[in-house]
Amino acid sequence: MKALLVDNVLLEQTSMGFLINVQPHLGLIALIATLRGSGHEAELYDPKVALTKGELSLGPGLYRAAAEQILAREPEVVGFT
């Protein structure tokens, strides 16, 4: 099984703009380790990292672009926080 676990896109808005915390969700990392230990293929998709790298941009198309990136990895199972 090929699983993709997706972290959230919750952003904190400050007077200076949006604060993006790119530290991954430790619960998702533990699930990935468990899946891999059971012989499955598993990885993390963190849209906040994609935002900081410029692979995604804030705006009306954010979720569609993230969905396209998720589907491009061709997972059999997707889990969201």
MMTF fields as JSON, N, C-alpha, C and O atoms, coordinates in Angstrom:
{
  "mmtfVersion": "1.0.0",
  "mmtfProducer": "UNKNOWN",
  "numBonds": 323,
  "numAtoms": 324,
  "numGroups": 81,
  "numChains": 1,
  "numModels": 1,
  "chainsPerModel": [1],
  "groupsPerChain": [81],
  "chainIdList": ["A"],
  "bondAtomList": [4, 2, 8, 6, 12, 10, 16, 14, 20, 18, 24, 22, 28, 26, 32, 30, 36, 34, 40, 38, 44, 42, 48, 46, 52, 50, 56, 54, 60, 58, 64, 62, 68, 66, 72, 70, 76, 74, 80, 78, 84, 82, 88, 86, 92, 90, 96, 94, 100, 98, 104, 102, 108, 106, 112, 110, 116, 114, 120, 118, 124, 122, 128, 126, 132, 130, 136, 134, 140, 138, 144, 142, 148, 146, 152, 150, 156, 154, 160, 158, 164, 162, 168, 166, 172, 170, 176, 174, 180, 178, 184, 182, 188, 186, 192, 190, 196, 194, 200, 198, 204, 202, 208, 206, 212, 210, 216, 214, 220, 218, 224, 222, 228, 226, 232, 230, 236, 234, 240, 238, 244, 242, 248, 246, 252, 250, 256, 254, 260, 258, 264, 262, 268, 266, 272, 270, 276, 274, 280, 278, 284, 282, 288, 286, 292, 290, 296, 294, 300, 298, 304, 302, 308, 306, 312, 310, 316, 314, 320, 318],
  "bondOrderList": [1, 1, 1, 1, 1, 1, 1, 1, 1, 1, 1, 1, 1, 1, 1, 1, 1, 1, 1, 1, 1, 1, 1, 1, 1, 1, 1, 1, 1, 1, 1, 1, 1, 1, 1, 1, 1, 1, 1, 1, 1, 1, 1, 1, 1, 1, 1, 1, 1, 1, 1, 1, 1, 1, 1, 1, 1, 1, 1, 1, 1, 1, 1, 1, 1, 1, 1, 1, 1, 1, 1, 1, 1, 1, 1, 1, 1, 1, 1, 1],
  "groupList": [{"groupName": "MET", "atomNameList": ["N", "CA", "C", "O"], "elementList": ["N", "C", "C", "O"], "formalChargeList": [0, 0, 0, 0], "bondAtomList": [1, 0, 2, 1, 3, 2], "bondOrderList": [1, 1, 2], "singleLetterCode": "M", "chemCompType": "L-PEPTIDE LINKING"}, {"groupName": "LYS", "atomNameList": ["N", "CA", "C", "O"], "elementList": ["N", "C", "C", "O"], "formalChargeList": [0, 0, 0, 0], "bondAtomList": [1, 0, 2, 1, 3, 2], "bondOrderList": [1, 1, 2], "singleLetterCode": "K", "chemCompType": "L-PEPTIDE LINKING"}, {"groupName": "ALA", "atomNameList": ["N", "CA", "C", "O"], "elementList": ["N", "C", "C", "O"], "formalChargeList": [0, 0, 0, 0], "bondAtomList": [1, 0, 2, 1, 3, 2], "bondOrderList": [1, 1, 2], "singleLetterCode": "A", "chemCompType": "L-PEPTIDE LINKING"}, {"groupName": "LEU", "atomNameList": ["N", "CA", "C", "O"], "elementList": ["N", "C", "C", "O"], "formalChargeList": [0, 0, 0, 0], "bondAtomList": [1, 0, 2, 1, 3, 2], "bondOrderList": [1, 1, 2], "singleLetterCode": "L", "chemCompType": "L-PEPTIDE LINKING"}, {"groupName": "VAL", "atomNameList": ["N", "CA", "C", "O"], "elementList": ["N", "C", "C", "O"], "formalChargeList": [0, 0, 0, 0], "bondAtomList": [1, 0, 2, 1, 3, 2], "bondOrderList": [1, 1, 2], "singleLetterCode": "V", "chemCompType": "L-PEPTIDE LINKING"}, {"groupName": "ASP", "atomNameList": ["N", "CA", "C", "O"], "elementList": ["N", "C", "C", "O"], "formalChargeList": [0, 0, 0, 0], "bondAtomList": [1, 0, 2, 1, 3, 2], "bondOrderList": [1, 1, 2], "singleLetterCode": "D", "chemCompType": "L-PEPTIDE LINKING"}, {"groupName": "ASN", "atomNameList": ["N", "CA", "C", "O"], "elementList": ["N", "C", "C", "O"], "formalChargeList": [0, 0, 0, 0], "bondAtomList": [1, 0, 2, 1, 3, 2], "bondOrderList": [1, 1, 2], "singleLetterCode": "N", "chemCompType": "L-PEPTIDE LINKING"}, {"groupName": "GLU", "atomNameList": ["N", "CA", "C", "O"], "elementList": ["N", "C", "C", "O"], "formalChargeList": [0, 0, 0, 0], "bondAtomList": [1, 0, 2, 1, 3, 2], "bondOrderList": [1, 1, 2], "singleLetterCode": "E", "chemCompType": "L-PEPTIDE LINKING"}, {"groupName": "GLN", "atomNameList": ["N", "CA", "C", "O"], "elementList": ["N", "C", "C", "O"], "formalChargeList": [0, 0, 0, 0], "bondAtomList": [1, 0, 2, 1, 3, 2], "bondOrderList": [1, 1, 2], "singleLetterCode": "Q", "chemCompType": "L-PEPTIDE LINKING"}, {"groupName": "THR", "atomNameList": ["N", "CA", "C", "O"], "elementList": ["N", "C", "C", "O"], "formalChargeList": [0, 0, 0, 0], "bondAtomList": [1, 0, 2, 1, 3, 2], "bondOrderList": [1, 1, 2], "singleLetterCode": "T", "chemCompType": "L-PEPTIDE LINKING"}, {"groupName": "SER", "atomNameList": ["N", "CA", "C", "O"], "elementList": ["N", "C", "C", "O"], "formalChargeList": [0, 0, 0, 0], "bondAtomList": [1, 0, 2, 1, 3, 2], "bondOrderList": [1, 1, 2], "singleLetterCode": "S", "chemCompType": "L-PEPTIDE LINKING"}, {"groupName": "GLY", "atomNameList": ["N", "CA", "C", "O"], "elementList": ["N", "C", "C", "O"], "formalChargeList": [0, 0, 0, 0], "bondAtomList": [1, 0, 2, 1, 3, 2], "bondOrderList": [1, 1, 2], "singleLetterCode": "G", "chemCompType": "PEPTIDE LINKING"}, {"groupName": "PHE", "atomNameList": ["N", "CA", "C", "O"], "elementList": ["N", "C", "C", "O"], "formalChargeList": [0, 0, 0, 0], "bondAtomList": [1, 0, 2, 1, 3, 2], "bondOrderList": [1, 1, 2], "singleLetterCode": "F", "chemCompType": "L-PEPTIDE LINKING"}, {"groupName": "ILE", "atomNameList": ["N", "CA", "C", "O"], "elementList": ["N", "C", "C", "O"], "formalChargeList": [0, 0, 0, 0], "bondAtomList": [1, 0, 2, 1, 3, 2], "bondOrderList": [1, 1, 2], "singleLetterCode": "I", "chemCompType": "L-PEPTIDE LINKING"}, {"groupName": "PRO", "atomNameList": ["N", "CA", "C", "O"], "elementList": ["N", "C", "C", "O"], "formalChargeList": [0, 0, 0, 0], "bondAtomList": [1, 0, 2, 1, 3, 2], "bondOrderList": [1, 1, 2], "singleLetterCode": "P", "chemCompType": "L-PEPTIDE LINKING"}, {"groupName": "HIS", "atomNameList": ["N", "CA", "C", "O"], "elementList": ["N", "C", "C", "O"], "formalChargeList": [0, 0, 0, 0], "bondAtomList": [1, 0, 2, 1, 3, 2], "bondOrderList": [1, 1, 2], "singleLetterCode": "H", "chemCompType": "L-PEPTIDE LINKING"}, {"groupName": "ARG", "atomNameList": ["N", "CA", "C", "O"], "elementList": ["N", "C", "C", "O"], "formalChargeList": [0, 0, 0, 0], "bondAtomList": [1, 0, 2, 1, 3, 2], "bondOrderList": [1, 1, 2], "singleLetterCode": "R", "chemCompType": "L-PEPTIDE LINKING"}, {"groupName": "TYR", "atomNameList": ["N", "CA", "C", "O"], "elementList": ["N", "C", "C", "O"], "formalChargeList": [0, 0, 0, 0], "bondAtomList": [1, 0, 2, 1, 3, 2], "bondOrderList": [1, 1, 2], "singleLetterCode": "Y", "chemCompType": "L-PEPTIDE LINKING"}],
  "groupTypeList": [0, 1, 2, 3, 3, 4, 5, 6, 4, 3, 3, 7, 8, 9, 10, 0, 11, 12, 3, 13, 6, 4, 8, 14, 15, 3, 11, 3, 13, 2, 3, 13, 2, 9, 3, 16, 11, 10, 11, 15, 7, 2, 7, 3, 17, 5, 14, 1, 4, 2, 3, 9, 1, 11, 7, 3, 10, 3, 11, 14, 11, 3, 17, 16, 2, 2, 2, 7, 8, 13, 3, 2, 16, 7, 14, 7, 4, 4, 11, 12, 9],
  "groupIdList": [1, 2, 3, 4, 5, 6, 7, 8, 9, 10, 11, 12, 13, 14, 15, 16, 17, 18, 19, 20, 21, 22, 23, 24, 25, 26, 27, 28, 29, 30, 31, 32, 33, 34, 35, 36, 37, 38, 39, 40, 41, 42, 43, 44, 45, 46, 47, 48, 49, 50, 51, 52, 53, 54, 55, 56, 57, 58, 59, 60, 61, 62, 63, 64, 65, 66, 67, 68, 69, 70, 71, 72, 73, 74, 75, 76, 77, 78, 79, 80, 81],
  "secStructList": [7, 3, 3, 3, 3, 3, 7, 7, 7, 7, 7, 3, 3, 3, 6, 6, 3, 3, 3, 7, 7, 7, 7, 7, 7, 2, 2, 2, 2, 2, 2, 2, 2, 2, 2, 2, 2, 6, 6, 7, 3, 3, 3, 3, 3, 7, 2, 2, 2, 2, 2, 2, 2, 6, 1, 1, 7, 1, 1, 6, 6, 2, 2, 2, 2, 2, 2, 2, 2, 2, 2, 2, 6, 7, 7, 1, 3, 3, 3, 3, 7],
  "xCoordList": [0.848, 0.0, 0.893, 1.916, 0.5, 1.206, 0.333, -0.73, 0.804, 0.027, 0.702, 1.928, -0.114, 0.367, -0.398, -1.625, 0.323, -0.301, -0.065, 1.054, -1.121, -1.104, -1.253, -2.214, -0.294, -0.346, -1.308, -1.727, -1.656, -2.64, -2.02, -0.801, -2.879, -2.454, -2.887, -3.107, -3.005, -3.41, -2.3, -1.155, -2.645, -1.672, -2.118, -3.309, -1.159, -1.458, -1.194, -0.1, -2.197, -2.031, -1.564, -2.15, -0.492, 0.044, 0.007, -0.379, 0.402, 0.441, 1.488, 1.434, 2.436, 3.5, 3.151, 3.926, 2.005, 1.62, 1.307, 0.932, 1.46, 1.161, 2.408, 3.498, 2.236, 3.296, 3.132, 2.093, 4.145, 4.08, 5.046, 6.257, 4.512, 5.327, 5.522, 4.574, 6.739, 6.98, 7.446, 7.908, 7.332, 7.675, 6.59, 5.406, 6.987, 5.985, 5.253, 5.74, 4.096, 3.226, 3.848, 3.958, 4.252, 4.943, 4.057, 4.555, 2.755, 1.845, 1.856, 1.82, 1.907, 1.96, 3.277, 3.306, 4.354, 5.659, 5.655, 6.206, 5.04, 4.946, 4.113, 4.466, 3.009, 2.195, 2.971, 2.864, 3.742, 4.56, 5.576, 5.768, 6.22, 7.201, 6.53, 7.1, 5.334, 4.602, 4.222, 4.369, 3.732, 3.382, 4.604, 4.543, 5.704, 6.923, 7.426, 7.901, 7.314, 7.729, 6.885, 7.321, 5.676, 4.773, 4.903, 4.122, 5.889, 6.138, 5.414, 5.425, 4.788, 4.076, 4.943, 5.891, 4.607, 5.262, 4.454, 3.24, 5.115, 4.394, 5.275, 6.491, 4.631, 5.364, 4.458, 3.239, 5.089, 4.4, 4.324, 5.306, 3.162, 3.014, 2.634, 1.59, 3.487, 3.236, 3.056, 4.037, 1.816, 1.584, 2.255, 2.515, 2.538, 3.24, 4.662, 5.177, 5.293, 6.634, 6.554, 7.398, 5.536, 5.347, 5.125, 5.586, 4.422, 4.228, 5.552, 5.823, 6.37, 7.647, 8.621, 9.473, 8.507, 9.371, 8.849, 9.532, 7.645, 7.063, 6.361, 5.973, 6.192, 5.501, 3.988, 3.26, 3.52, 2.12, 2.1, 3.087, 0.983, 0.85, -0.501, -1.494, -0.506, -1.756, -2.701, -2.296, -3.926, -4.913, -6.025, -6.047, -6.955, -8.125, -7.799, -8.605, -6.672, -6.33, -5.479, -5.01, -5.273, -4.383, -4.785, -3.957, -6.042, -6.458, -6.481, -6.166, -6.844, -6.816, -5.374, -5.109, -4.452, -3.042, -2.485, -1.735, -2.843, -2.388, -2.96, -2.255, -4.235, -4.855, -4.152, -3.956, -3.773, -3.054, -1.696, -1.275, -1.006, 0.286, 0.117, 0.941, -0.939, -1.214, -1.496, -0.922, -2.365, -2.718, -1.539, -1.45, -0.638, 0.533, 1.435, 2.192, 1.364, 2.175, 1.539, 2.142, 0.327, -0.397, -0.517, -0.163, -1.008, -1.188, -2.416, -3.364, -2.374, -3.545, -4.45, -5.666, -3.831, -4.55, -4.013, -2.803, -4.929, -4.531, -5.173, -6.365, -4.352, -4.861, -4.578, -3.485, -5.566, -5.443, -5.509, -6.207, -4.77, -4.889, -6.159, -6.47],
  "yCoordList": [-1.179, 0.0, 1.241, 1.283, 2.228, 3.511, 4.567, 4.931, 5.049, 6.009, 7.375, 7.481, 8.401, 9.775, 10.455, 10.549, 10.923, 11.619, 13.116, 13.552, 13.887, 15.311, 16.134, 15.971, 17.016, 17.92, 19.059, 19.227, 19.835, 20.906, 22.173, 22.282, 23.116, 24.386, 25.545, 26.658, 25.288, 26.351, 27.386, 27.052, 28.636, 29.723, 30.766, 31.046, 31.333, 32.4, 33.738, 33.98, 34.598, 35.913, 36.908, 37.021, 37.627, 38.656, 39.985, 40.039, 41.041, 42.353, 42.392, 43.257, 41.456, 41.392, 40.432, 40.291, 39.783, 38.805, 37.476, 37.435, 36.39, 35.072, 34.445, 34.525, 33.826, 33.099, 31.629, 31.029, 31.058, 29.671, 28.847, 29.062, 27.909, 27.008, 25.738, 24.979, 25.5, 24.363, 23.104, 22.159, 23.08, 21.855, 20.816, 21.096, 19.619, 18.599, 18.074, 18.154, 17.549, 16.962, 15.638, 14.7, 15.557, 14.362, 13.12, 12.008, 13.301, 12.16, 11.541, 10.319, 12.39, 11.877, 11.149, 10.118, 11.687, 11.036, 9.662, 8.703, 9.568, 8.273, 7.289, 6.113, 7.759, 6.883, 6.418, 5.259, 7.308, 6.944, 5.877, 4.908, 6.046, 5.049, 3.696, 2.656, 3.706, 2.467, 1.792, 0.58, 2.588, 2.022, 1.439, 0.337, 2.167, 1.668, 0.407, -0.523, 0.389, -0.799, -2.017, -3.15, -1.787, -2.885, -3.236, -4.029, -2.643, -2.993, -2.144, -2.466, -1.069, -0.195, 0.994, 1.351, 1.586, 2.81, 3.981, 4.044, 4.901, 6.018, 7.261, 7.184, 8.413, 9.671, 10.791, 10.642, 11.908, 13.083, 14.149, 14.415, 14.747, 15.934, 17.075, 17.038, 18.09, 19.246, 20.478, 21.015, 20.938, 22.093, 23.372, 24.281, 23.452, 24.636, 24.702, 25.785, 23.548, 23.507, 23.923, 24.676, 23.43, 23.818, 25.322, 25.94, 25.912, 27.375, 28.107, 29.071, 27.658, 28.348, 28.167, 29.025, 27.062, 26.824, 27.508, 27.519, 28.08, 28.722, 27.756, 28.141, 26.502, 25.509, 25.686, 25.211, 26.367, 26.746, 28.229, 28.773, 28.877, 30.279, 30.481, 29.838, 31.401, 31.714, 32.399, 33.294, 31.989, 32.58, 31.596, 30.505, 31.978, 31.14, 29.77, 28.849, 29.605, 28.32, 27.416, 26.376, 27.793, 27.041, 25.576, 24.685, 25.325, 23.945, 23.098, 21.909, 23.688, 22.943, 22.563, 21.432, 23.509, 23.234, 22.166, 21.292, 22.228, 21.216, 19.848, 18.841, 19.811, 18.545, 17.962, 16.749, 18.812, 18.339, 17.761, 16.743, 18.411, 17.894, 16.559, 15.657, 16.438, 15.179, 14.064, 12.98, 14.319, 13.303, 12.935, 11.802, 13.88, 13.603, 12.534, 11.877, 12.358, 11.336, 9.944, 8.951, 9.879, 8.639, 7.74, 6.563, 8.277, 7.431, 6.527, 6.844, 5.408, 4.55, 4.984, 4.794, 5.565, 6.018, 7.389, 7.614, 8.321, 9.66, 9.888, 9.648, 10.36, 10.703, 12.172, 12.668, 12.859, 14.285, 14.499, 13.772, 15.511, 15.863, 16.649, 17.055],
  "zCoordList": [0.0, 0.0, 0.0, 0.684, -0.761, -0.816, -0.142, -0.645, 1.008, 1.792, 1.772, 1.778, 1.75, 1.84, 2.964, 2.921, 3.964, 5.086, 4.911, 4.643, 5.064, 4.746, 6.018, 6.769, 6.249, 7.388, 7.079, 5.934, 8.09, 7.915, 7.316, 7.183, 6.962, 6.387, 7.288, 6.809, 8.574, 9.479, 9.585, 9.891, 9.332, 9.368, 10.385, 10.522, 11.087, 12.038, 11.359, 10.85, 11.356, 10.745, 11.803, 12.88, 11.466, 12.346, 11.607, 10.439, 12.274, 11.616, 10.5, 9.626, 10.53, 9.525, 8.377, 7.43, 8.461, 7.44, 8.101, 9.273, 7.358, 7.89, 8.503, 7.938, 9.655, 10.329, 9.959, 10.232, 9.344, 8.901, 9.743, 9.696, 10.507, 11.309, 10.488, 10.286, 10.016, 9.12, 9.848, 9.209, 11.159, 11.873, 11.626, 11.812, 11.209, 10.861, 12.089, 13.216, 11.835, 12.851, 13.312, 12.522, 14.578, 15.071, 15.041, 14.864, 15.212, 15.124, 13.734, 13.589, 12.713, 11.334, 11.082, 10.41, 11.62, 11.445, 12.119, 11.579, 13.288, 13.97, 13.15, 13.051, 12.56, 11.708, 10.482, 10.08, 9.893, 8.734, 9.117, 8.382, 10.25, 10.715, 10.945, 10.613, 11.506, 11.746, 10.432, 10.28, 9.486, 8.174, 7.479, 6.934, 7.497, 6.863, 7.551, 6.901, 8.885, 9.636, 9.325, 9.53, 8.831, 8.446, 6.97, 6.444, 6.304, 4.904, 3.881, 2.693, 4.319, 3.39, 2.993, 3.693, 1.882, 1.435, 1.993, 1.799, 2.68, 3.288, 3.276, 3.452, 3.063, 3.099, 3.599, 3.693, 3.912, 4.423, 3.336, 2.643, 3.196, 2.348, 3.273, 3.924, 3.33, 4.193, 3.32, 2.805, 3.143, 2.279, 2.782, 1.994, 4.08, 4.598, 4.054, 3.778, 3.902, 3.309, 1.84, 1.356, 1.137, -0.262, -0.388, -1.348, 0.574, 0.573, 0.741, 0.026, 1.674, 1.908, 0.752, 0.523, 0.022, -1.143, -2.404, -3.428, -2.34, -3.513, -4.453, -5.555, -4.033, -4.857, -4.786, -5.658, -3.752, -3.583, -3.247, -2.751, -3.517, -3.123, -2.455, -2.796, -1.484, -0.796, -1.772, -2.514, -1.769, -2.659, -2.925, -2.356, -3.793, -4.036, -4.63, -4.494, -5.267, -5.882, -5.006, -5.469, -3.752, -2.859, -2.734, -2.926, -2.417, -2.158, -3.424, -3.377, -4.539, -5.804, -6.161, -6.569, -6.007, -6.31, -5.369, -5.803, -4.086, -3.136, -3.504, -3.439, -3.89, -4.296, -5.517, -5.6, -6.459, -7.64, -7.256, -7.805, -6.312, -5.857, -5.135, -5.289, -4.358, -3.65, -4.656, -4.555, -5.614, -6.606, -7.505, -7.978, -7.741, -8.587, -7.971, -8.686, -6.681, -6.0, -6.097, -5.688, -6.638, -6.891, -5.658, -5.72, -4.544, -3.368, -3.507, -4.226, -2.81, -2.734, -1.579, -1.615, -0.563, 0.629, 0.995, 0.977, 1.332, 1.783, 3.137, 3.327, 4.085, 5.408, 5.695, 5.422, 6.244, 6.552, 8.062, 8.77, 8.553, 9.97, 10.163, 11.283]
}
